[in-house]
């Protein structure tokens, strides 16, 4: 039996709705103020009146390169 290293990415897709004056500001707000921590939940530092979101609770699993782990 061997040990393998499997590069894996979990992708959560969804939508943040934010109040902003421009597309650029909306992008910056989401990049700076919204996030997700594994084992936690989707979070934001924006006020409830400024943001809403809709995300699936199960991610897509993407498998990348698989290599054998050698000593």
Phi and psi restraints in degrees (value plus and minus 20) as a CYANA .aco file:
   2 UNK   PHI    -141.4  -101.4
   2 UNK   PSI     140.8   180.8
   3 UNK   PHI    -122.4   -82.4
   3 UNK   PSI     111.9   151.9
   4 UNK   PHI    -136.2   -96.2
   4 UNK   PSI     125.4   165.4
   5 UNK   PHI    -121.9   -81.9
   5 UNK   PSI      99.3   139.3
   6 UNK   PHI    -135.4   -95.4
   6 UNK   PSI      88.6   128.6
   7 UNK   PHI     -89.5   -49.5
   7 UNK   PSI     103.7   143.7
   8 UNK   PHI    -153.3  -113.3
   8 UNK   PSI     122.1   162.1
   9 UNK   PHI    -148.6  -108.6
   9 UNK   PSI     111.8   151.8
  10 UNK   PHI    -124.1   -84.1
  10 UNK   PSI     103.7   143.7
  11 UNK   PHI    -134.5   -94.5
  11 UNK   PSI      96.9   136.9
  12 UNK   PHI    -118.9   -78.9
  12 UNK   PSI     104.8   144.8
  13 UNK   PHI    -133.3   -93.3
  13 UNK   PSI     119.9   159.9
  14 UNK   PHI    -196.1  -156.1
  14 UNK   PSI    -182.8  -142.8
  15 UNK   PHI    -155.1  -115.1
  15 UNK   PSI     114.2   154.2
  16 UNK   PHI    -124.5   -84.5
  16 UNK   PSI     113.8   153.8
  17 UNK   PHI    -129.2   -89.2
  17 UNK   PSI      98.2   138.2
  18 UNK   PHI    -146.7  -106.7
  18 UNK   PSI     132.7   172.7
  19 UNK   PHI    -109.9   -69.9
  19 UNK   PSI     104.7   144.7
  20 UNK   PHI    -173.8  -133.8
  20 UNK   PSI     142.9   182.9
  21 UNK   PHI    -106.8   -66.8
  21 UNK   PSI     -34.4     5.6
  22 UNK   PHI    -177.3  -137.3
  22 UNK   PSI     147.8   187.8
  23 UNK   PHI     -80.6   -40.6
  23 UNK   PSI     -61.2   -21.2
  24 UNK   PHI     -81.1   -41.1
  24 UNK   PSI     -65.4   -25.4
  25 UNK   PHI     -85.3   -45.3
  25 UNK   PSI     -60.6   -20.6
  26 UNK   PHI     -80.5   -40.5
  26 UNK   PSI     -64.4   -24.4
  27 UNK   PHI     -81.4   -41.4
  27 UNK   PSI     -67.2   -27.2
  28 UNK   PHI     -81.8   -41.8
  28 UNK   PSI     -60.8   -20.8
  29 UNK   PHI     -80.0   -40.0
  29 UNK   PSI     -66.7   -26.7
  30 UNK   PHI     -87.6   -47.6
  30 UNK   PSI     -62.1   -22.1
  31 UNK   PHI     -83.6   -43.6
  31 UNK   PSI     -58.9   -18.9
  32 UNK   PHI    -111.8   -71.8
  32 UNK   PSI     -50.6   -10.6
  33 UNK   PHI    -133.6   -93.6
  33 UNK   PSI     -24.4    15.6
  34 UNK   PHI    -146.3  -106.3
  34 UNK   PSI     128.7   168.7
  35 UNK   PHI    -191.0  -151.0
  35 UNK   PSI    -193.4  -153.4
  36 UNK   PHI    -168.8  -128.8
  36 UNK   PSI     114.5   154.5
  37 UNK   PHI    -137.5   -97.5
  37 UNK   PSI     111.6   151.6
  38 UNK   PHI     -78.9   -38.9
  38 UNK   PSI     111.5   151.5
  39 UNK   PHI      66.3   106.3
  39 UNK   PSI     -24.7    15.3
  40 UNK   PHI    -134.2   -94.2
  40 UNK   PSI    -155.3  -115.3
  41 UNK   PHI    -167.5  -127.5
  41 UNK   PSI     149.8   189.8
  42 UNK   PHI     -84.6   -44.6
  42 UNK   PSI     115.8   155.8
  43 UNK   PHI    -161.0  -121.0
  43 UNK   PSI     142.8   182.8
  44 UNK   PHI    -172.9  -132.9
  44 UNK   PSI     133.5   173.5
  45 UNK   PHI    -116.1   -76.1
  45 UNK   PSI     -21.2    18.8
  46 UNK   PHI     -97.5   -57.5
  46 UNK   PSI     132.9   172.9
  47 UNK   PHI     -85.4   -45.4
  47 UNK   PSI     130.8   170.8
  48 UNK   PHI     -75.7   -35.7
  48 UNK   PSI     -52.2   -12.2
  49 UNK   PHI     -92.1   -52.1
  49 UNK   PSI     -38.3     1.7
  50 UNK   PHI    -115.8   -75.8
  50 UNK   PSI     -35.7     4.3
  51 UNK   PHI    -166.6  -126.6
  51 UNK   PSI     129.6   169.6
  52 UNK   PHI    -165.7  -125.7
  52 UNK   PSI     134.8   174.8
  53 UNK   PHI    -163.9  -123.9
  53 UNK   PSI     140.6   180.6
  54 UNK   PHI    -164.0  -124.0
  54 UNK   PSI      86.5   126.5
  55 UNK   PHI    -151.0  -111.0
  55 UNK   PSI     125.3   165.3
  56 UNK   PHI     -86.9   -46.9
  56 UNK   PSI     130.0   170.0
  57 UNK   PHI    -109.2   -69.2
  57 UNK   PSI     -29.9    10.1
  58 UNK   PHI    -135.6   -95.6
  58 UNK   PSI     107.6   147.6
  59 UNK   PHI    -102.3   -62.3
  59 UNK   PSI     144.4   184.4
  60 UNK   PHI    -100.3   -60.3
  60 UNK   PSI     121.7   161.7
  61 UNK   PHI    -125.2   -85.2
  61 UNK   PSI     104.2   144.2
  62 UNK   PHI    -135.8   -95.8
  62 UNK   PSI     103.2   143.2
  63 UNK   PHI    -119.5   -79.5
  63 UNK   PSI     110.9   150.9
  64 UNK   PHI    -124.7   -84.7
  64 UNK   PSI    -160.4  -120.4
  65 UNK   PHI     -85.6   -45.6
  65 UNK   PSI     119.5   159.5
  66 UNK   PHI    -139.2   -99.2
  66 UNK   PSI     103.8   143.8
  67 UNK   PHI    -146.0  -106.0
  67 UNK   PSI     131.2   171.2
  68 UNK   PHI    -101.0   -61.0
  68 UNK   PSI     117.6   157.6
  69 UNK   PHI    -108.3   -68.3
  69 UNK   PSI     101.4   141.4
  70 UNK   PHI    -129.8   -89.8
  70 UNK   PSI     129.3   169.3
